[in-house]
Amino acid sequence: GFEVWFQPVRCLSTGEFCSMEALIRLREPDGNYISPGEFIPLAEQNGQISAITWFVLKEVCRILKSVPELENVNVSINLPMTQLLENGFVPRFISIVNQAGVRHRQICIEFTERAILENFQQTQHIMQQLAQEGFRFYLDDFGTGYSNFNCLLQLPFQIIKLDACLMHMEKNGLPDYTMVRTLTKLFHDMNLVVIAEGAETEEEVAMLQVQGVDR
């Protein structure tokens, strides 16, 4: 019942679709879907989260290879820290991508700050290995309370994803994009690309563009 869906990412300078995030969904036999908020915690508890992530990677590679229009599209995959730290993770990850014939630069790995800070030295070593192979990294959910700029400076991230909570901050009852604008300027000074999550309307997209957000 598992399916891989894709969340499109739009480049604000051109208005064009430029990359995707892979998302896992679980469909019941009656056609209804179970929320990831329900089955992901269960998978983590019973040790099945690793198998699910390998399934996502293989399915992403299969789709990238079988759809000619996606030849130059990057796809990001959410990776549990427990899986990254498994013995043999790096060669298995590389092998799956190579067997599918997908270019390494098309596969991006997403982490959250909290997971990284709990296992910093091991994570740094593994990320450096994968970066040398051409894989790229997104820092997910920035702004949710674990922000550590020292972490950003020491790890090979290319893209920062601002959490949707920053999109919905208010001042005097009105939308306030001050934090989005400030962080975007800072990250641009660090040569990082900024993605804002949670944009649901054209008005919100337009406001993000004014703040200098890239995607």
Protein Blocks (a to p, Z undefined) as FASTA:
>chain_A
ZZcdddddddfklopafbdcdddddddfkopacdfklmmmmmmmnopmmmmmmmmmmmmm
mmmmmmmklmmpccdddddfklmmpghklmmmmmmmmmnopafklpccdddfklmmmmmm
mmmmmmmmmmmnopacddehihihpacfklmmmpccfbdcddfklmmgceehiacfklmm
mmmmmmmmnopacddehiabfklmmmmmmnopaZZ
